[in-house]
Amino acid sequence: KINNLCGSMQDAVIGYISVLGAVIFFGSFGVPSKARCVLEAHIDTVLFQMYYSAVIFVTGWLVLTYEPYDQLFTAWGVLGAALWVPASLLSIAAMRLAGMSVAQGVWSGVTMVVSFAWGAIYFNDKPVSLPLALLALGVLVLGVLGLSFCNNKYFIFPAKRQQDASEDQNLLEQTTEADTEVEPSLKPTWKPVWARWLGMLHIPVKWQPVAGIGCAITLGLLNGSMMVPYRIADMGVIYLISFGIGVIMITPVFALVFYIVTWHVPTPRQLAIGSLPGVLSGLMWSIGNYCSTYATQYLGMTIGFPLTQCALLVAGLWGIVYYREIRGWIYIGQFCVASLVLIAGAFLLGLYGGGPVSSSSSLSTSWSSSSSSSSSFSVLLSPASA
C-alpha cells in the first residue's frame, strides 16, 4: 500500500511538472509567428508551418536517447498528425485574425471540454466526483472566457483595429512591391481562374475577429481530440516518433494544395526571413508537446491535457506586456480576476477530475470499473501522504 501511495505521488509530481512546462511553452510558441520581420515579409501561414513541422519531426527522435521501446512506429501517430497539422494552421490564422490572447483563450476552452469528454466517456478516466469535476470544468471555461475577451483593442474599439489593419496592409503592399522589384522572375505572369477569384476575396476588418474565433473553435475540436490516438496506441512517448513522421508526411500535402490553389511560391527572401522564427516556434511547440504527452500519461485526459490549456495565461501575459493587445486598468484587472478563476478551476479539476486507468481498460466505455481511479492530486493533499 505504501509503495502504491509513493508511486501515485511520484506520478502526480511528474504529471504536474509536465503541465507547468506545457503551459509555458504552449503559451509562447506563437510569439515568433507575430514577429515584425515575419509580418513585414508577408510570410504565409503554410510556409511557417513547414518550418516548425520539420523541427517537430527531428525532435521526435530524441526519445530514443532515453526511452526503451518494443515498437517504433504506429499508424495512430499519423492519425494524430492528421488532426494536428490543420489545427496548427488554424492556430496561426486565428492569432492573426483575433489576436493572440483571444484566439488562444477560445481554443483552450474548447480543448478542455473536448479532452475531458474523451477521457471521461471513452477512456474511462473516471472522475472522483463527476458533478464536482464538471463544476471545475465550468469554472475553467469561465476563466477562459474572461481571459479571451480582455482584448479591448479588437473587440471594444473596432476603429482601432481598422486603423491597424490599414497600416498593416500598406506595409505588406510596400513589402510585396519591394519583393517584386528584387525578384521579378518569381512573380507569375499568368494566374488560373480560381487564383484570380481568391485574389478578389478578403475578410472585412469588422468580421476578422469573428473569423478568428471560428478558426479557434474548429482548432479546439481538433486539439481536444489530438491525444486520442496517443492513448489508443499505448506506446508512451515513443509515440512522438510516429507523430513526427506523420507531420512531415502530411504538411507538404497541405502546402502543395495551398500553393496550387493560391498560385504563388515563397520568395527566397521570405524563405530566409521565416526560417529562424519558424524553427524557434517549432522548438517551443515540441517542448510543450513533450510535456503535454507526459501530463496525459501520468494524469489522464480528464486532468492532464485540459490543464495544459492554461497556457493561455502565458499567452495573455505576452499580449499585455509585449504586444499591448490588452490595455487599460479595467481590462488588465479583468485579466487578473479571470486568471484567478482559471487557477481555481485548475485546482478543483486536479482534486476531482480523476486520472488515467490501466492500459488494459483504457478502451472501455463503461463507467463501472472493478477498481476506481482516484485523483493523483488528491493523493498529494491527503493526510496519509503527509
C-alpha positions as CSV (number, residue, x, y, z in Angstrom):
1,K,0.0,0.0,0.0
2,I,2.8,2.4,0.9
3,N,4.5,1.6,-2.4
4,N,1.3,2.3,-4.3
5,L,1.0,5.6,-2.5
6,C,4.6,6.6,-3.3
7,G,4.1,5.6,-6.9
8,S,0.9,7.7,-7.1
9,M,2.7,10.7,-5.6
10,Q,5.6,10.3,-8.0
11,D,3.2,10.1,-10.9
12,A,1.4,13.3,-9.7
13,V,4.7,15.2,-9.3
14,I,5.8,14.2,-12.8
15,G,2.4,15.0,-14.2
16,Y,2.1,18.5,-12.8
17,I,5.7,19.4,-13.6
18,S,4.8,18.4,-17.2
19,V,1.7,20.5,-17.1
20,L,3.8,23.5,-16.0
21,G,6.3,23.0,-18.8
22,A,3.4,22.7,-21.4
23,V,1.8,25.8,-20.1
24,I,5.0,27.9,-20.5
25,F,5.9,26.6,-24.0
26,F,2.4,26.3,-25.5
27,G,1.7,29.8,-24.2
28,S,4.8,31.2,-26.0
29,F,5.1,29.2,-29.2
30,G,3.0,31.7,-31.2
31,V,5.3,34.6,-30.4
32,P,7.7,34.1,-33.4
33,S,4.8,34.0,-35.9
34,K,3.8,37.5,-34.8
35,A,7.4,38.9,-35.1
36,R,7.5,42.1,-37.0
37,C,10.0,40.7,-39.5
38,V,7.5,37.9,-40.3
39,L,4.7,40.4,-40.8
40,E,6.8,42.7,-42.9
41,A,7.9,39.9,-45.2
42,H,4.3,38.8,-45.7
43,I,5.2,35.2,-44.8
44,D,2.2,33.0,-45.3
45,T,0.9,30.5,-42.7
46,V,1.8,27.4,-44.6
47,L,5.5,28.4,-45.1
48,F,5.7,29.0,-41.3
49,Q,4.1,25.6,-40.7
50,M,6.6,23.8,-42.9
51,Y,9.5,25.1,-40.9
52,Y,8.3,24.1,-37.5
53,S,6.9,20.8,-38.8
54,A,10.4,19.9,-39.8
55,V,11.6,20.7,-36.3
56,I,8.9,18.5,-34.8
57,F,9.9,15.6,-37.0
58,V,13.6,16.0,-35.9
59,T,13.0,16.4,-32.2
60,G,10.6,13.4,-32.1
61,W,13.6,11.1,-32.4
62,L,15.2,12.4,-29.3
63,V,13.1,10.0,-27.2
64,L,15.3,7.2,-28.4
65,T,18.2,8.6,-26.3
66,Y,16.5,7.7,-23.0
67,E,13.3,5.6,-23.6
68,P,13.4,1.9,-24.3
69,Y,10.9,0.6,-26.9
70,D,9.4,-2.6,-28.3
71,Q,7.6,-0.9,-31.3
72,L,8.9,2.1,-33.1
73,F,6.0,3.0,-35.4
74,T,2.3,3.1,-35.2
75,A,-0.3,4.4,-37.7
76,W,-2.1,6.1,-34.8
77,G,0.8,8.6,-34.8
78,V,0.0,9.5,-38.4
79,L,-3.7,10.0,-37.4
80,G,-2.6,12.2,-34.6
81,A,-0.6,14.3,-37.0
82,A,-3.6,14.5,-39.4
83,L,-5.5,16.1,-36.5
84,W,-2.6,18.4,-35.5
85,V,-1.5,19.8,-38.9
86,P,-4.8,21.5,-39.8
87,A,-5.2,22.6,-36.2
88,S,-1.7,24.2,-36.3
89,L,-2.5,26.1,-39.5
90,L,-5.7,27.3,-37.9
91,S,-3.9,28.5,-34.8
92,I,-1.7,30.9,-36.8
93,A,-4.7,32.2,-38.8
94,A,-6.7,32.6,-35.5
95,M,-4.0,34.5,-33.8
96,R,-3.5,36.9,-36.7
97,L,-7.3,37.5,-37.1
98,A,-8.4,37.7,-33.5
99,G,-5.2,38.4,-31.6
100,M,-3.0,36.0,-29.6
101,S,-4.8,36.3,-26.3
102,V,-8.3,35.9,-27.6
103,A,-7.6,33.2,-30.1
104,Q,-5.7,31.0,-27.6
105,G,-8.3,31.6,-25.0
106,V,-11.1,30.3,-27.2
107,W,-9.4,27.2,-28.5
108,S,-8.1,26.4,-25.0
109,G,-11.7,26.4,-23.6
110,V,-13.0,24.2,-26.4
111,T,-10.0,21.9,-26.0
112,M,-10.6,21.5,-22.3
113,V,-14.2,20.4,-22.8
114,V,-13.5,18.0,-25.7
115,S,-10.5,16.4,-24.0
116,F,-12.4,15.9,-20.7
117,A,-15.3,14.3,-22.7
118,W,-12.9,11.9,-24.4
119,G,-11.2,10.9,-21.2
120,A,-14.3,10.5,-19.1
121,I,-16.6,8.8,-21.6
122,Y,-14.4,6.8,-23.9
123,F,-11.2,6.1,-21.9
124,N,-13.0,5.7,-18.5
125,D,-10.8,8.2,-16.7
126,K,-13.4,8.1,-14.0
127,P,-13.7,11.4,-12.0
128,V,-13.5,11.2,-8.3
129,S,-16.8,13.2,-8.3
130,L,-18.5,13.8,-11.7
131,P,-20.6,16.8,-10.5
132,L,-17.6,18.5,-8.9
133,A,-15.4,17.7,-11.9
134,L,-18.0,19.2,-14.2
135,L,-18.2,22.2,-11.9
136,A,-14.4,22.5,-12.1
137,L,-14.5,22.3,-15.9
138,G,-17.2,25.0,-15.9
139,V,-15.0,27.3,-13.7
140,L,-12.1,26.7,-16.1
141,V,-14.2,27.6,-19.1
142,L,-15.5,30.7,-17.3
143,G,-11.9,31.8,-16.6
144,V,-11.0,31.1,-20.3
145,L,-13.9,33.3,-21.5
146,G,-12.8,36.1,-19.1
147,L,-9.3,36.0,-20.4
148,S,-10.4,35.7,-24.0
149,F,-12.3,39.0,-24.1
150,C,-9.9,41.2,-22.3
151,N,-8.6,42.2,-25.7
152,N,-10.3,45.6,-25.9
153,K,-8.3,46.7,-28.9
154,Y,-10.1,44.4,-31.3
155,F,-13.5,43.9,-29.7
156,I,-14.2,47.2,-27.9
157,F,-12.6,49.6,-30.3
158,P,-13.1,48.2,-33.9
159,A,-12.0,51.6,-35.3
160,K,-8.5,51.0,-33.8
161,R,-8.5,47.5,-35.5
162,Q,-9.4,49.2,-38.8
163,Q,-6.5,51.7,-38.4
164,D,-4.0,48.9,-37.5
165,A,-5.3,46.7,-40.4
166,S,-4.9,49.6,-42.9
167,E,-1.3,50.2,-41.6
168,D,-0.5,46.5,-41.9
169,Q,-2.0,46.3,-45.4
170,N,0.1,49.4,-46.5
171,L,3.2,47.8,-45.0
172,L,2.5,44.5,-46.7
173,E,1.8,46.2,-50.1
174,Q,5.1,48.1,-49.8
175,T,7.0,44.9,-48.9
176,T,5.3,43.0,-51.8
177,E,6.3,45.7,-54.3
178,A,9.9,45.6,-53.0
179,D,10.0,41.8,-53.4
180,T,8.7,42.1,-56.9
181,E,11.4,44.7,-57.8
182,V,14.2,42.5,-56.4
183,E,12.8,39.2,-57.7
184,P,10.5,39.9,-60.6
185,S,11.1,36.5,-62.1
186,L,9.2,34.9,-59.2
187,K,6.0,36.9,-59.8
188,P,3.7,34.8,-62.0
189,T,2.6,36.5,-65.2
190,W,-0.5,34.3,-65.6
191,K,-2.9,33.0,-63.0
192,P,-5.7,30.4,-63.3
193,V,-9.3,31.4,-62.8
194,W,-9.5,30.1,-59.2
195,A,-6.4,32.0,-58.2
196,R,-7.9,35.2,-59.6
197,W,-11.2,34.6,-57.8
198,L,-9.4,34.0,-54.5
199,G,-7.4,37.2,-55.0
200,M,-10.6,39.1,-55.0
201,L,-11.8,37.6,-51.8
202,H,-11.0,39.2,-48.4
203,I,-12.4,39.2,-44.9
204,P,-13.8,42.7,-43.9
205,V,-12.0,44.1,-41.0
206,K,-15.1,44.1,-38.7
207,W,-15.5,40.4,-39.3
208,Q,-11.9,39.4,-38.8
209,P,-12.4,38.7,-35.0
210,V,-15.4,36.5,-35.8
211,A,-13.4,34.6,-38.4
212,G,-10.6,34.3,-35.9
213,I,-12.9,32.9,-33.3
214,G,-14.4,30.4,-35.8
215,C,-10.9,29.2,-36.6
216,A,-10.1,28.9,-32.8
217,I,-13.3,26.8,-32.2
218,T,-12.5,24.4,-35.0
219,L,-9.0,24.2,-33.7
220,G,-10.2,23.4,-30.2
221,L,-12.3,20.4,-31.6
222,L,-9.2,19.0,-33.3
223,N,-6.8,19.8,-30.5
224,G,-9.1,18.3,-27.9
225,S,-9.0,15.0,-29.8
226,M,-5.3,15.0,-30.6
227,M,-4.3,12.8,-27.7
228,V,-6.9,10.2,-28.5
229,P,-4.6,8.3,-30.9
230,Y,-1.8,8.5,-28.3
231,R,-3.9,6.9,-25.7
232,I,-5.1,4.2,-28.1
233,A,-1.5,3.4,-29.3
234,D,-0.4,2.9,-25.7
235,M,3.3,3.3,-26.5
236,G,4.3,6.1,-24.2
237,V,6.5,8.9,-25.5
238,I,7.8,6.7,-28.3
239,Y,4.6,7.6,-30.0
240,L,6.1,11.0,-30.7
241,I,8.3,9.4,-33.4
242,S,5.3,8.2,-35.4
243,F,3.6,11.6,-34.8
244,G,6.6,13.4,-36.2
245,I,6.7,11.1,-39.2
246,G,3.0,11.8,-39.8
247,V,3.6,15.6,-39.5
248,I,6.5,15.5,-42.1
249,M,4.3,13.4,-44.4
250,I,1.1,15.5,-44.2
251,T,2.4,19.1,-44.0
252,P,3.9,19.0,-47.6
253,V,0.5,17.8,-48.9
254,F,-1.3,20.8,-47.3
255,A,1.5,23.1,-48.7
256,L,1.2,21.7,-52.2
257,V,-2.5,22.2,-52.3
258,F,-2.3,25.7,-50.8
259,Y,0.3,26.9,-53.3
260,I,-1.5,25.4,-56.2
261,V,-4.8,27.0,-55.1
262,T,-3.3,30.4,-54.4
263,W,-0.9,30.1,-57.3
264,H,2.2,31.6,-55.8
265,V,5.5,30.4,-54.3
266,P,7.5,32.0,-51.4
267,T,10.4,34.2,-52.5
268,P,14.0,33.5,-51.3
269,R,13.7,36.5,-49.1
270,Q,10.6,35.1,-47.4
271,L,12.3,31.7,-47.1
272,A,15.3,33.2,-45.3
273,I,13.4,35.6,-43.0
274,G,10.9,32.9,-42.0
275,S,13.5,30.2,-41.1
276,L,14.6,31.4,-37.7
277,P,11.1,32.3,-36.3
278,G,9.7,29.1,-37.8
279,V,12.4,27.0,-36.1
280,L,12.0,28.7,-32.8
281,S,8.2,28.3,-32.9
282,G,8.6,24.6,-33.7
283,L,11.1,24.1,-31.0
284,M,8.9,25.7,-28.3
285,W,5.9,23.7,-29.5
286,S,7.9,20.5,-29.5
287,I,8.9,21.0,-25.9
288,G,5.3,21.8,-25.0
289,N,4.2,18.7,-26.8
290,Y,6.7,16.5,-24.9
291,C,5.4,18.0,-21.7
292,S,1.7,17.5,-22.6
293,T,2.4,13.9,-23.6
294,Y,3.8,13.2,-20.1
295,A,1.0,15.1,-18.5
296,T,-1.6,13.0,-20.3
297,Q,0.4,9.8,-19.5
298,Y,0.5,10.5,-15.8
299,L,-2.7,12.5,-15.2
300,G,-5.0,11.3,-17.9
301,M,-7.2,13.2,-20.4
302,T,-9.6,14.4,-17.8
303,I,-6.9,16.3,-15.9
304,G,-3.5,16.3,-17.7
305,F,-4.3,17.6,-21.2
306,P,-7.1,20.1,-20.1
307,L,-4.7,21.7,-17.6
308,T,-2.1,22.2,-20.3
309,Q,-4.5,24.6,-21.9
310,C,-3.9,27.0,-19.1
311,A,-1.1,28.1,-21.4
312,L,-3.4,31.0,-22.3
313,L,-2.3,32.6,-19.1
314,V,1.2,32.9,-20.6
315,A,-0.2,33.9,-23.9
316,G,-2.3,36.6,-22.2
317,L,0.8,37.9,-20.4
318,W,2.6,38.2,-23.8
319,G,-0.5,40.1,-25.0
320,I,-0.3,42.5,-22.1
321,V,3.5,43.0,-21.7
322,Y,4.8,42.6,-25.2
323,Y,2.1,43.1,-27.8
324,R,0.0,45.6,-25.9
325,E,-3.2,43.8,-27.0
326,I,-4.8,44.3,-23.6
327,R,-4.6,47.9,-22.4
328,G,-6.2,49.9,-19.6
329,W,-6.5,49.1,-15.9
330,I,-10.1,47.8,-16.3
331,Y,-9.1,45.2,-18.8
332,I,-5.9,44.3,-17.1
333,G,-7.9,43.9,-13.9
334,Q,-10.3,41.7,-15.8
335,F,-7.4,39.6,-16.9
336,C,-6.2,39.2,-13.3
337,V,-9.6,38.2,-12.0
338,A,-10.1,35.7,-14.8
339,S,-6.7,34.3,-14.1
340,L,-7.6,33.6,-10.5
341,V,-10.9,32.0,-11.7
342,L,-8.9,29.8,-14.1
343,I,-6.4,28.8,-11.4
344,A,-9.3,27.9,-9.0
345,G,-10.8,25.8,-11.8
346,A,-7.5,24.0,-12.4
347,F,-7.2,23.3,-8.6
348,L,-10.7,21.8,-8.5
349,L,-10.1,19.7,-11.6
350,G,-6.9,18.4,-10.0
351,L,-8.9,17.4,-7.0
352,Y,-11.9,15.9,-8.6
353,G,-11.1,15.2,-12.2
354,G,-9.8,11.6,-11.8
355,G,-6.8,10.1,-13.5
356,P,-5.7,7.5,-16.2
357,V,-6.8,3.9,-15.9
358,S,-4.6,1.0,-16.7
359,S,-3.9,0.3,-20.4
360,S,-5.9,-2.9,-20.3
361,S,-9.1,-1.0,-19.6
362,S,-8.2,2.2,-21.4
363,L,-10.6,1.5,-24.2
364,S,-13.6,0.6,-22.0
365,T,-16.5,2.9,-22.4
366,S,-18.2,1.6,-19.2
367,W,-18.4,3.7,-16.1
368,S,-18.3,0.6,-13.9
369,S,-14.8,-0.5,-13.1
370,S,-13.5,-3.0,-10.7
371,S,-11.1,-0.5,-9.2
372,S,-12.0,3.1,-9.0
373,S,-9.3,5.6,-10.1
374,S,-8.6,8.5,-7.8
375,S,-7.1,11.8,-8.5
376,S,-3.3,12.0,-8.3
377,F,-3.7,15.5,-6.9
378,S,-5.9,14.2,-4.1
379,V,-3.1,11.8,-3.1
380,L,-0.7,14.7,-2.8
381,L,-3.1,16.5,-0.5
382,S,-4.4,13.6,1.6
383,P,-3.4,13.3,5.2
384,A,-1.9,9.8,4.5
385,S,0.6,11.4,2.2
386,A,1.9,13.8,4.8
